[in-house]
């Protein structure tokens, strides 16, 4: 049974002992606000300049709904709105977004490492469950799972930008060349169809492969099999140069 919280319920699980839970007591943090703040952080992590239209696309909501949400978030000092419409998180807004991202990350790990749920399913489940995690349960998850490990999609906790990934020595699969030997490190996790497509090809974190040919699509060798992956999908996969065994 999946917990599906009511979007109108105000969350009152703030723990005054936990620095991450010290949000202005006059600001009521709803699930809707959490989702908007997290979406801003996630879009930034994909290298996007975040504006109202970005949130319309990321959250699949109407433009008027986004406009109203932006007004509320700005009123509560959780975001800043530049003259050109660019949205950025304040310190308080980023605190909330980072907390939600961390809990989402832990839930994904819990679902795969403890319950064995398929890696391409856990993101959608975590999206529903992340709002129900208390500070106490979050601490228990860290004690159980440990800190620092990547999620099933290969992503680190928090919002890592493309620049951060490149500093770690990663490159996009779409940027590789024939004869390159590579290992998959992480994939874009917010598209269930993409994840199922990649899983069907055998492309998942930890898999090693060789690039055979690059044209409109990429032709890869994976464990003796030849597969073709679209250029669009290859733009969503981060790899590291490796030596095939």
MIDORO-143024 format. One line per 4 residues: number of its first residue (from 1); their letters; for each residue x, y negated, z of N, C-alpha, C, CB. Coordinates in pm, whole numbers, plus 50000, padded with zeros to 5 digits. Glycine has a CB too. Layout:
# MIDORO-143024
NUM> a> X,Y,Z,X,Y,Z,X,Y,Z,X,Y,Z; ...
# end
This chain:
# MIDORO-143024
1> xxxx> 50085,50119,50000,50000,50000,50000,50088,49876,50000,49904,49999,50123; 50067,49787,49907,50147,49665,49895,50078,49551,49967,50170,49629,49747; 50153,49478,50051,50098,49364,50122,50082,49248,50025,50188,49324,50240; 49963,49196,50013,49936,49083,49924,49881,48968,50005,49837,49123,49810
5> xxxx> 49969,48874,50046,49927,48766,50133,49837,48666,50063,50046,48696,50188; 49749,48608,50139,49660,48504,50087,49740,48376,50066,49541,48478,50182; 49737,48315,49947,49819,48198,49920,49777,48075,49999,49814,48167,49776; 49662,48079,50067,49616,47964,50142,49656,47971,50289,49467,47950,50130
9> xxxx> 49714,48082,50334,49749,48097,50474,49880,48026,50504,49758,48245,50513; 49881,47944,50609,50003,47879,50649,50088,47975,50729,49974,47752,50729; 50218,47977,50700,50307,48069,50767,50351,48012,50901,50428,48101,50679; 50339,48090,51006,50371,48043,51141,50471,48136,51208,50244,48031,51226
13> xxxx> 50561,48195,51130,50653,48291,51187,50791,48230,51210,50665,48411,51097; 50800,48099,51222,50929,48034,51241,50985,48068,51378,50916,47882,51223; 51112,48105,51381,51179,48142,51504,51271,48029,51545,51256,48275,51488; 51244,47957,51655,51326,47841,51693,51470,47878,51726,51264,47771,51811
17> xxxx> 51497,48007,51751,51634,48049,51780,51716,48065,51653,51634,48179,51858; 51651,48071,51540,51717,48097,51412,51734,47965,51336,51636,48199,51327; 51858,47922,51309,51879,47794,51238,51806,47788,51105,52026,47772,51215; 51789,47902,51039,51721,47901,50909,51573,47871,50923,51739,48035,50839
21> xxxx> 51521,47884,51046,51379,47862,51066,51349,47723,51122,51324,47968,51159; 51448,47636,51125,51426,47503,51179,51383,47405,51070,51552,47452,51249; 51259,47413,51034,51201,47322,50937,51118,47220,51015,51114,47398,50831; 51111,47097,50965,51032,46993,51030,50896,47048,51072,51014,46872,50936
25> xxxx> 50865,47038,51200,50741,47096,51252,50617,47029,51196,50739,47088,51402; 50633,46910,51140,50517,46840,51083,50487,46887,50940,50542,46689,51083; 50575,46967,50882,50556,47015,50747,50505,47159,50753,50688,47005,50664; 50390,47182,50694,50334,47317,50690,50383,47386,50562,50178,47314,50695
29> xxxx> 50448,47497,50581,50508,47567,50468,50415,47680,50426,50650,47622,50505; 50354,47664,50311,50264,47767,50259,50340,47860,50165,50143,47702,50187; 50277,47970,50133,50335,48063,50036,50353,47994,49901,50245,48188,50020; 50258,47910,49864,50268,47838,49737,50392,47749,49736,50141,47754,49712
33> xxxx> 50415,47675,49844,50533,47589,49851,50661,47672,49844,50531,47506,49980; 50664,47783,49915,50781,47869,49910,50809,47914,49767,50762,47991,50001; 50704,47951,49695,50722,47998,49558,50779,47890,49468,50589,48048,49501; 50731,47767,49483,50782,47657,49401,50928,47628,49433,50698,47531,49422
37> xxxx> 50963,47625,49560,51101,47596,49599,51195,47706,49551,51111,47580,49751; 51152,47829,49564,51234,47941,49517,51250,47937,49366,51172,48075,49559; 51143,47902,49293,51150,47894,49147,51250,47787,49103,51011,47864,49088; 51254,47675,49174,51351,47570,49140,51493,47623,49157,51329,47445,49229
41> xxxx> 51518,47691,49271,51651,47746,49296,51687,47851,49192,51658,47806,49436; 51591,47935,49154,51619,48041,49056,51645,47982,48917,51501,48139,49049; 51566,47883,48878,51587,47822,48747,51723,47753,48741,51474,47720,48716; 51761,47687,48850,51895,47625,48856,52002,47732,48840,51914,47550,48990
45> xxxx> 51980,47849,48901,52081,47954,48896,52096,48010,48755,52044,48066,48992; 51997,47989,48669,52006,48031,48530,52058,47919,48441,51871,48078,48479; 52103,47810,48503,52162,47700,48428,52062,47603,48368,52246,47754,48321; 51938,47608,48413,51835,47521,48358,51829,47387,48431,51700,47589,48363
49> xxxx> 51796,47282,48358,51759,47154,48419,51612,47164,48453,51789,47032,48323; 51579,47157,48580,51443,47187,48625,51355,47063,48619,51445,47243,48766; 51246,47076,48542,51144,46973,48535,51008,47040,48554,51150,46894,48400; 50902,46961,48548,50769,47017,48569,50739,47128,48471,50663,46908,48557
53> xxxx> 50775,47110,48344,50747,47210,48242,50822,47341,48271,50786,47157,48103; 50937,47329,48336,51013,47449,48373,50933,47534,48471,51149,47411,48435; 50873,47468,48570,50795,47540,48670,50668,47599,48610,50761,47448,48787; 50610,47529,48515,50492,47584,48445,50528,47717,48379,50439,47483,48339
57> xxxx> 50645,47721,48319,50689,47843,48250,50732,47951,48348,50805,47812,48157; 50803,47914,48453,50854,48013,48547,50744,48076,48631,50957,47950,48637; 50647,47995,48671,50544,48044,48762,50413,48080,48692,50517,47941,48869; 50405,48054,48561,50285,48086,48483,50161,48018,48544,50264,48239,48477
61> xxxx> 50175,47889,48571,50063,47810,48624,50041,47690,48533,50090,47765,48771; 49929,47624,48549,49893,47513,48462,49974,47387,48495,49743,47483,48473; 49986,47299,48398,50058,47174,48417,49996,47089,48529,50060,47095,48287; 49861,47076,48537,49802,46999,48647,49835,47057,48785,49650,46992,48630
65> xxxx> 49839,47191,48795,49873,47255,48922,50016,47222,48961,49853,47408,48913; 50106,47223,48864,50245,47191,48892,50259,47045,48935,50333,47218,48768; 50186,46956,48869,50191,46814,48905,50149,46792,49049,50101,46731,48812; 50043,46857,49092,49995,46845,49230,50097,46903,49328,49859,46915,49246
69> xxxx> 50156,47015,49290,50254,47079,49378,50377,46990,49395,50296,47216,49321; 50422,46928,49287,50537,46839,49293,50508,46722,49387,50574,46788,49153; 50389,46667,49380,50352,46556,49469,50359,46598,49615,50210,46505,49436; 50309,46720,49645,50311,46768,49783,50455,46794,49831,50227,46896,49796
73> xxxx> 50536,46854,49745,50673,46885,49784,50756,46758,49803,50738,46974,49678; 50731,46658,49718,50801,46531,49733,50756,46461,49861,50776,46441,49611; 50626,46463,49887,50571,46403,50010,50634,46465,50134,50418,46420,50015; 50657,46595,50130,50712,46666,50245,50865,46663,50249,50665,46810,50243
77> xxxx> 50925,46585,50159,51071,46569,50154,51143,46702,50131,51121,46505,50283; 51083,46788,50047,51143,46917,50015,51210,46915,49878,51038,47027,50020; 51173,46817,49794,51237,46800,49664,51259,46652,49636,51152,46865,49551; 51347,46625,49542,51364,46489,49488,51322,46490,49342,51512,46439,49504
81> xxxx> 51263,46382,49298,51220,46370,49159,51294,46252,49097,51065,46352,49147; 51381,46279,49000,51457,46173,48935,51370,46096,48837,51580,46231,48863; 51420,45985,48789,51343,45902,48697,51314,45975,48566,51417,45772,48668; 51402,46067,48528,51379,46142,48404,51294,46268,48428,51512,46182,48342
85> xxxx> 51245,46283,48552,51160,46398,48583,51233,46519,48636,51085,46437,48463; 51364,46511,48645,51440,46627,48695,51410,46650,48843,51594,46606,48673; 51394,46777,48879,51362,46815,49016,51483,46880,49080,51241,46910,49021; 51515,46836,49201,51622,46898,49278,51573,46919,49421,51751,46811,49276
89> xxxx> 51631,47016,49488,51592,47048,49624,51665,46959,49724,51620,47196,49654; 51594,46916,49827,51660,46849,49939,51724,46957,50025,51558,46762,50022; 51796,46917,50129,51857,47015,50219,51751,47105,50281,51939,46944,50329; 51639,47045,50322,51531,47124,50382,51468,47218,50280,51425,47032,50442
93> xxxx> 51449,47170,50159,51391,47253,50054,51481,47368,50017,51361,47170,49931; 51612,47342,50010,51706,47449,49976,51715,47551,50088,51844,47391,49945; 51703,47505,50211,51703,47597,50325,51591,47699,50313,51691,47519,50456; 51472,47650,50277,51356,47739,50262,51377,47833,50144,51227,47658,50243
97> xxxx> 51423,47779,50031,51445,47861,49912,51548,47968,49938,51488,47774,49795; 51658,47932,50004,51765,48029,50030,51718,48139,50125,51888,47959,50089; 51637,48102,50222,51585,48202,50315,51499,48304,50240,51503,48135,50428; 51413,48254,50150,51326,48343,50074,51407,48431,49979,51221,48262,49995
101> xxxx> 51507,48372,49915,51593,48450,49825,51665,48561,49901,51694,48358,49756; 51711,48529,50022,51782,48629,50102,51689,48743,50141,51841,48564,50229; 51568,48711,50181,51472,48814,50220,51430,48897,50100,51349,48750,50287; 51414,48832,49986,51383,48905,49863,51493,49006,49832,51365,48806,49744
105> xxxx> 51617,48961,49843,51733,49046,49817,51734,49167,49910,51863,48965,49833; 51709,49145,50037,51709,49255,50135,51596,49354,50106,51695,49200,50276; 51480,49304,50069,51367,49393,50039,51399,49481,49919,51238,49312,50013; 51459,49422,49816,51496,49501,49698,51592,49613,49737,51560,49412,49590
109> xxxx> 51689,49582,49821,51784,49684,49865,51714,49790,49949,51899,49620,49944; 51625,49747,50036,51551,49842,50119,51471,49939,50033,51458,49767,50215; 51403,49887,49933,51316,49970,49850,51395,50075,49771,51237,49883,49755; 51517,50040,49729,51596,50138,49653,51681,50225,49745,51687,50066,49553
113> xxxx> 51749,50165,49841,51844,50239,49924,51776,50328,50027,51937,50144,49993; 51660,50287,50075,51591,50366,50177,51476,50448,50117,51537,50274,50287; 51398,50385,50028,51280,50451,49976,51297,50509,49835,51166,50355,49975; 51408,50478,49770,51436,50538,49639,51349,50490,49525,51422,50683,49649
117> xxxx> 51293,50369,49536,51211,50316,49427,51299,50282,49308,51133,50192,49474; 51247,50305,49189,51324,50277,49067,51370,50132,49063,51241,50310,48942; 51492,50111,49015,51554,49978,49019,51477,49874,48940,51695,49986,48968; 51409,49916,48834,51337,49819,48751,51199,49782,48809,51320,49875,48611
121> xxxx> 51159,49846,48919,51030,49816,48981,51041,49727,49105,50962,49943,49018; 51160,49721,49165,51169,49662,49298,51149,49510,49301,51302,49694,49357; 51182,49441,49192,51166,49295,49193,51020,49257,49214,51218,49234,49061; 50930,49318,49138,50788,49285,49150,50736,49316,49289,50707,49361,49046
125> xxxx> 50779,49426,49349,50736,49461,49484,50788,49359,49585,50786,49602,49521; 50915,49321,49569,50975,49225,49662,50908,49088,49653,51124,49211,49636; 50862,49050,49534,50792,48923,49518,50669,48917,49608,50751,48902,49371; 50602,49030,49627,50482,49034,49710,50516,49042,49858,50396,49152,49671
129> xxxx> 50624,49110,49891,50655,49138,50030,50740,49032,50100,50724,49268,50038; 50813,48952,50022,50910,48859,50080,50848,48759,50177,50981,48785,49971; 50723,48722,50153,50657,48622,50238,50616,48679,50373,50534,48568,50168; 50613,48810,50385,50568,48874,50509,50684,48909,50603,50489,48999,50477
133> xxxx> 50806,48879,50562,50923,48916,50642,50951,48810,50748,51047,48936,50552; 50954,48851,50872,50987,48761,50982,51137,48755,51001,50918,48808,51113; 51183,48659,51081,51325,48648,51110,51376,48773,51182,51353,48523,51195; 51294,48828,51270,51334,48949,51343,51354,49066,51247,51230,48985,51449
137> xxxx> 51257,49084,51153,51268,49195,51058,51386,49173,50965,51138,49211,50977; 51411,49049,50927,51526,49018,50842,51655,49061,50911,51530,48867,50809; 51668,49032,51040,51788,49072,51113,51802,49225,51117,51784,49016,51257; 51690,49294,51134,51692,49440,51136,51736,49497,51001,51555,49495,51175
141> xxxx> 51689,49433,50893,51730,49478,50760,51880,49460,50739,51652,49402,50652; 51934,49349,50786,52078,49326,50774,52155,49430,50855,52115,49184,50819; 52105,49459,50977,52170,49561,51059,52169,49697,50991,52101,49570,51196; 52058,49729,50927,52042,49859,50862,52121,49870,50732,51895,49885,50835
145> xxxx> 52114,49767,50650,52171,49772,50515,52312,49715,50506,52081,49698,50420; 52346,49628,50602,52472,49557,50593,52458,49433,50506,52581,49649,50537; 52557,49348,50510,52553,49223,50433,52656,49227,50321,52579,49102,50525; 52629,49151,50217,52728,49133,50110,52709,49219,49987,52860,49159,50163
149> xxxx> 52632,49329,49998,52614,49417,49883,52519,49354,49780,52560,49554,49927; 52535,49393,49655,52448,49343,49548,52313,49414,49554,52513,49363,49410; 52213,49353,49493,52081,49414,49483,52084,49519,49372,51972,49307,49456; 51976,49595,49352,51976,49699,49248,52001,49647,49107,51845,49770,49250
153> xxxx> 51981,49517,49087,52004,49458,48955,52146,49405,48942,51903,49345,48928; 52225,49422,49048,52365,49379,49045,52386,49235,49087,52419,49397,48910; 52280,49167,49131,52291,49026,49168,52324,49010,49316,52162,48953,49134; 52406,48910,49347,52441,48883,49485,52327,48806,49551,52573,48804,49495
157> xxxx> 52326,48802,49682,52223,48728,49755,52238,48579,49727,52231,48757,49907; 52125,48510,49716,52128,48367,49690,52116,48336,49542,52255,48307,49743; 52142,48211,49507,52127,48167,49368,52265,48143,49309,52041,48038,49360; 52310,48236,49225,52442,48226,49162,52426,48169,49021,52513,48364,49159
161> xxxx> 52499,48064,48991,52487,47999,48860,52572,48073,48756,52531,47852,48869; 52546,48045,48626,52632,48103,48522,52780,48068,48543,52586,48056,48384; 52807,47947,48590,52946,47907,48615,53007,47991,48726,52953,47757,48652; 52927,48020,48829,52975,48105,48938,53010,48245,48887,52870,48114,49051
165> xxxx> 52924,48297,48799,52949,48431,48745,53076,48433,48661,52829,48478,48662; 53095,48329,48581,53215,48324,48497,53341,48312,48583,53207,48206,48397; 53333,48242,48695,53447,48232,48785,53482,48367,48844,53418,48132,48896; 53382,48456,48852,53406,48591,48903,53457,48684,48793,53278,48649,48964
169> xxxx> 53477,48627,48674,53530,48707,48564,53425,48778,48481,53623,48808,48618; 53299,48736,48494,53193,48800,48417,53170,48726,48286,53063,48805,48499; 53114,48797,48190,53076,48738,48062,52945,48800,48018,53187,48759,47953; 52875,48732,47929,52750,48787,47879,52776,48897,47778,52665,48677,47816
173> xxxx> 52692,48999,47781,52704,49108,47684,52698,49053,47542,52592,49212,47705; 52618,48949,47520,52603,48891,47387,52731,48827,47336,52493,48788,47388; 52826,48801,47425,52951,48735,47387,53065,48834,47361,52993,48637,47495; 53037,48962,47376,53143,49062,47356,53166,49088,47208,53106,49193,47427
177> xxxx> 53274,49160,47178,53314,49186,47040,53338,49337,47020,53442,49105,47004; 53337,49382,46894,53363,49523,46868,53494,49570,46931,53365,49549,46719; 53490,49691,46986,53604,49756,47053,53620,49712,47198,53732,49728,46977; 53541,49613,47243,53546,49573,47384,53494,49688,47471,53463,49444,47408
181> xxxx> 53564,49717,47577,53520,49815,47675,53476,49740,47799,53632,49918,47707; 53354,49764,47840,53293,49680,47943,53213,49764,48042,53202,49575,47878; 53184,49704,48156,53098,49766,48257,52988,49666,48291,53178,49808,48386; 52866,49713,48299,52753,49626,48334,52763,49588,48482,52617,49696,48302
185> xxxx> 52753,49459,48511,52759,49411,48649,52621,49372,48699,52854,49292,48660; 52549,49291,48620,52418,49247,48666,52327,49216,48547,52430,49123,48756; 52197,49214,48574,52099,49183,48470,51996,49086,48526,52029,49311,48419; 51932,49014,48437,51824,48922,48474,51707,49006,48527,51779,48832,48352
189> xxxx> 51665,48980,48649,51570,49070,48713,51424,49024,48710,51610,49089,48853; 51396,48907,48655,51261,48853,48666,51174,48881,48544,51268,48704,48689; 51208,48985,48471,51133,49023,48352,51119,49174,48352,51202,48972,48222; 51004,49224,48395,50984,49369,48409,51000,49441,48275,50845,49397,48468
193> xxxx> 50948,49382,48168,50960,49447,48037,51106,49460,47995,50881,49370,47932; 51184,49356,48023,51327,49361,47991,51394,49473,48069,51394,49226,48021; 51364,49483,48198,51426,49586,48282,51392,49726,48235,51383,49568,48427; 51265,49747,48198,51224,49878,48149,51292,49909,48015,51071,49885,48134
197> xxxx> 51306,49807,47932,51373,49823,47802,51519,49864,47822,51365,49692,47718; 51589,49793,47912,51729,49824,47938,51744,49962,48002,51790,49717,48028; 51654,49995,48094,51660,50125,48159,51643,50238,48056,51553,50137,48269; 51554,50215,47960,51533,50316,47856,51656,50338,47770,51417,50275,47768
201> xxxx> 51740,50234,47757,51863,50245,47680,51979,50299,47763,51900,50109,47622; 51958,50304,47894,52066,50348,47982,52157,50235,48024,52146,50454,47916; 52111,50111,48007,52190,49993,48044,52143,49945,48182,52177,49879,47937; 52228,49966,48282,52196,49926,48419,52328,49897,48491,52113,50037,48494
205> xxxx> 52324,49827,48602,52449,49797,48674,52533,49921,48702,52419,49727,48804; 52663,49909,48676,52756,50018,48699,52786,50101,48576,52703,50106,48804; 52704,50090,48473,52724,50171,48352,52839,50114,48269,52593,50176,48266; 52925,50202,48221,53036,50161,48135,53001,50193,47989,53168,50231,48176
209> xxxx> 53046,50108,47900,53014,50128,47759,53117,50058,47671,52873,50076,47728; 53111,50093,47543,53200,50031,47445,53117,49965,47337,53297,50137,47384; 53159,49847,47296,53089,49775,47189,53139,49830,47056,53113,49620,47198; 53046,49880,46975,53082,49937,46846,53068,49838,46732,52997,50058,46818
213> xxxx> 52958,49763,46736,52932,49670,46625,52846,49556,46675,52864,49743,46506; 52870,49436,46621,52792,49318,46656,52738,49256,46529,52878,49217,46735; 52606,49248,46521,52542,49179,46408,52424,49103,46467,52496,49281,46294; 52306,49121,46409,52188,49061,46471,52164,49125,46607,52063,49077,46380
217> xxxx> 52191,49256,46615,52184,49329,46741,52324,49378,46776,52084,49448,46732; 52336,49442,46894,52463,49501,46932,52450,49653,46932,52509,49449,47072; 52551,49719,46882,52555,49864,46885,52658,49906,46989,52589,49924,46744; 52614,49991,47083,52697,50027,47196,52710,50177,47207,52640,49970,47325
221> xxxx> 52821,50221,47264,52841,50362,47296,52833,50378,47447,52978,50415,47240; 52736,50459,47492,52717,50481,47635,52717,50631,47661,52585,50416,47685; 52820,50679,47730,52830,50821,47763,52811,50910,47641,52726,50858,47870; 52872,50872,47530,52865,50952,47409,52742,50927,47324,52868,51094,47445
225> xxxx> 52652,50841,47369,52533,50808,47291,52552,50671,47227,52405,50810,47379; 52494,50654,47110,52496,50523,47044,52359,50460,47059,52536,50536,46894; 52356,50339,47113,52230,50267,47132,52243,50128,47074,52191,50260,47281; 52129,50070,47041,52124,49934,46989,52044,49848,47086,52062,49930,46846
229> xxxx> 52099,49732,47118,52032,49640,47208,52016,49507,47136,52111,49624,47341; 51901,49443,47153,51876,49317,47085,51966,49206,47141,51728,49277,47097; 51990,49107,47057,52073,48993,47101,52005,48920,47217,52097,48895,46983; 51873,48908,47212,51800,48839,47319,51820,48910,47452,51650,48832,47286
233> xxxx> 51816,49044,47451,51838,49118,47575,51983,49106,47620,51800,49266,47556; 52075,49105,47524,52217,49095,47558,52252,48962,47624,52302,49114,47433; 52169,48862,47603,52189,48732,47669,52149,48737,47816,52108,48624,47598; 52088,48846,47859,52041,48860,47997,52124,48961,48076,51895,48902,47998
237> xxxx> 52234,49007,48018,52317,49109,48083,52458,49054,48102,52320,49241,47999; 52507,49059,48227,52644,49015,48257,52733,49137,48272,52647,48930,48386; 52851,49132,48212,52942,49245,48212,53082,49201,48253,52944,49313,48073; 53164,49301,48285,53305,49278,48314,53387,49368,48223,53337,49306,48465
241> xxxx> 53498,49316,48170,53583,49398,48086,53645,49509,48170,53693,49312,48018; 53644,49628,48111,53682,49746,48188,53757,49844,48099,53559,49812,48250; 53804,49951,48160,53867,50062,48086,53780,50183,48103,54013,50090,48137; 53731,50238,47993,53645,50355,47999,53727,50478,48038,53574,50379,47865
245> x> 53668,50560,48124,53735,50682,48165,53701,50794,48068,53695,50721,48309
# end
